[in-house]
């Protein structure tokens, strides 16, 4: 058996009518979910969007540089990971 995903906005009356019809069918299982982006705070969204813009401009930090920065941070703060 294959599963399908159907995205429907609840802001549309025709979409709601379709959902109500689908609920009457015994072979259809409906699961309501919310996109993770919709659940995020405006601050987190802004931070992600800023990071994407920086990446598009090539303003990246290599994995090795990031590790060095974090190691230095934790050593300064008396933590060792």
CORPEMO-V467458 format. One record per backbone hydrogen bond with DSSP energy under -0.5 kcal/mol. CO is the residue of the C=O (numbers start at 1). NH is the residue of the N-H. Records with the same first field share a line. If there is no record, write none. Layout:
CO->NH + NH
//
This chain:
6->8
9->12
11->13
12->16
13->17
14->18
15->19
16->20
17->21
18->22
19->23
20->24
21->24
22->25
25->28
28->30
35->38 + 39
36->39 + 40
37->40
41->45
42->46
43->47
44->48
45->49
46->50
47->51
48->52
49->53
50->54
51->55
52->56
53->57
54->59
55->58
58->60
62->66
63->67
64->68
65->69
66->70
67->71
68->72
69->73
70->74
71->75
72->76
73->77
74->79
75->78
//
